[in-house]
Amino acid sequence: PDVFAGTTTTMAAALSYFPKVAGFIAILRIVHQPPAGGIGTDMMIAHSLLVLGSVTMTVGNILAFVQTNIRRLLAYSSVAHTGYLLLGLAGTFTQGLPPLAIFFYLFAYAAMTLGVFAAIEVMESNHSRLQELDDLIGYGSQAPFLSATLAINLLSLIGMPLTAGFWAKLQMIVLGMTSGSTPFRYGAIVLAFNAAIAAGYYLPMIIRLYTPSSCRAFQRPDNQPALFASALAAALSVAWFFLPTAG
């Protein structure tokens, strides 16, 4: 969180995504190899991933929920999404399935999280650096298109229907519920509970966007590449909901 709060928006976006890709590719190369210790080792790895994922998502979401600083909130949210991925990885490992759900989640997460940071970059190119959640107030009326792209990407991070995030989280839940193991069913319930916690801090961001403010003086966005990136991410998120197999 301290790094997210102190670095540039572009670097914060990179830190929220690229380490996940590198880390999970490394983990996949390890856990999808036949374990040397047989079935006992196999289940030990799966249950370790289950515990790690459950703790990671819960701690990340709870700490994100109590934040008022935008960047620190997004940092803890990034931690929570790592937990979702760990839980999905445990499910694929237990069932011997290819990690397609993991890759789908990583692709969907790339669109939504990079779209959020791109929108923040546009906002900061017109004003001073965004700090607190209340700094978002008034953008909905002053910059409706930009606010809409940010709102769609935030809804995708929640996992709401009509966004790619819905299928991404649903696949993780289904992996847990169909694993045939009681601990993994509980893990799926923990994931659903955490999705509700995440809604508790993403939705207030959207509400603030569309809260009227007479103090906001917003100029036309002059960072067109970042605006295009945010819009493209939002469009991809919605398109993937209707064509999930294209992901």
N, C-alpha and C positions, 0 to 999 in steps of 0.2 A: 504493500500500500504506500509506503513512503517513496518508493521508486516511481510508482504511478503518479503520485502527487507532485513529484519534483521534475519529471522528465517532460519532453515534448509530447504532444498528442500523437504524432506519428510513431514515436518510439513506444509509447504506452500501448498503442494498437498492436505493434509488432510483438511486444512482450506478452500480450494477452493471448496470442495465437500460436506463433511459430515454435515456442518451447513445447507446447502441447503436441504439435505434430511430431517433432523430433523425439520427445519422450515416449509417446505411444507407439511410434514405429519401433523404437528400441525395446519397449516392453513386449510388443507383439512378437518380435524376433526371439525373445527369451521364452515366454510362456507358451507359445505354440510349438515348442520343441518337446518331444517325448521326455517326460521327467525321468531321471535316473533312478528314483526311489520307488517307482511303480504307482499304483492307484492311490496309496496313502499320501504320497507326496503331491499327487495331482489334486486331491481334494484340499490339502493344506494350502496350496497356492491359491485355489479358487476362493476358499474361505478368507484367506488373508486379503485378497483383492476386494472381497465383499465388505469386510470390516473397514479397510482403508477408504473405500469409496463412500460408505455410509457416514463415517466420521468426517471425511473431507467435505462432502456436500453440506452436511448439517452445520459444521463450524463456519464454513464459508458463507452460507446463507444467513445465519444468525448474526454474524459480524457485519455483513452487508446491510442487514435490516436496520441496524442501529446507527448507520452512517448518515451524516448530512453533507459530507464532501463528495462531490460527484466522482472524482477519480478514485478515491478510496473505496467508494461503493462498488465501482466497476472492477477494482482489483480483487475484492473479496468475492464478487460474483464470478470472476474468472476462476478462483479457487473452487467454488461450488461446481462449476461445469466440469472441472477435472474429476470431481467426485462422481458425477453422472457417468462420465466415460469409464472410470474404473469399475463401476457397478456393471455397466454393459460389457466390459471386457471380461469380468468374472463370469457373466452369463454365457458368453460365447465360448469361453474356455471350458466350462462345465459340460456344455452340450456338444462340444467338438465341432462347432459351426465355424465357417469362415467369418472373419471380423467385418462383414459388410456393414452392419449397423454402426460400428465404430467409425468407419470411413464416412458414412452418410452424416453422422453427427459432426464430424470434423469439418466436412464441407459446408453443412448448414451453419455451424457455429462461425465459420470464416465469414460467411455472408452477413450474418446478423451483427456480430461484434465489430467487424471492420466498418460496417455501415454506420453503427452508432458513433464510433470514433471519427469517421469522416464528417458526420453531421456536426459533431462538437468542434471539429477543425474549422468548418465554415462559420459557425457562430463566433469562434474566437478570432477569426480573421476580420470580423466587423466590430468587435468589442474587445474589452479586456478579457483576460483569461477567466473561464468559468470556474467558480470555486464551489459554491454551495448549491443545493438543489433549488433554492428560491431564485437563483440566477436564471432559471429556465422560464420563469413566469413572463407571459406576454408574447412569446415567440409564435404561438399558434395564430394570432391575429395579424402579426407583423410579417411573418414569413411562413405562410401556410404550406407551401410545397415542401420546404425544408423540414418543417415540423412534422408533416405527414410521413416523410421518409424515416425520420427518427422514431416516430411512434410505431410504425410497422416493424422496424427492427427490434424495438423494445418488446413488442408483443411476441415476436418470434423467440426472443430470449426467454420469455415466460413459458412458451410452448402452447400458445393459443391457437385454436383452429384457424384455417386460412393462411397459415404460415408454415414454413419448413420446420420450425422448431417444434410444432405439434407432432409431426411424424418422428422427429429425432428422439424426443422424450418418450413417445409412445413405444417405440421399438425397444428402448431400454427397459420399460416397465414390462412389456410382453416377454422379453428374454428372462426376466426374473420370475414371472408368474408361470411360465411354461417349462421351467427348469426341472420340475419334479422334486425340488428340494424345499423344505419348509423355510430354512434360513434365507434362501433367495427370494421366496415369496415375501417375507418380511422386508427384505431389501427393496423390493419393488414398491411396497407400501411406504417405506421411508423416502424413496424417490418422489412419489406422488405428494407426500407431505411437504417435502422440500420445494417442489414446484409451487405449492401454495404460498410458502414463505417468500419465494422469489417474487411472486405477484404482489406481495405486500410492500416491496420497495421499488419495483419497476412501474407499477400503475401510478403511484404518486408522482413519478417523473412525468408521465403523460398528462396527468391532471394539471400539473404546474404549467406544462406547455400551453394548455388551453384555458388557463386562468387569465382573464383580462387584466391588463396593466396599462395605465395611462402614462407611466414613466418610461416605458420602453420606446426608444427611438432607433429603429432598425433600418439600416441602409440595405440596398440591394446587395445580395451576396456577390463578392468579387472573387471568391475562390471557386471558380467553376469546376476544376477537376475534382475537388473534394465533394462538391455538391452532386456531380455526376456519379461519383463512387457510391455515395449514400443512396441515391435514387436507384442505381443499378442493383445494389445489395437488397433493397426493399423489393424490387421487381423480381429478383431471383428467388427471394424467400416465398413470395406469393406463388410464383410459377411452380416451384418445387412442391408446394402443397397439392396442386392439381396434377402434377406429373412427378410423383416421388421416385419412380423408377429411373427417371432421367438423371437423378443425382448420382 
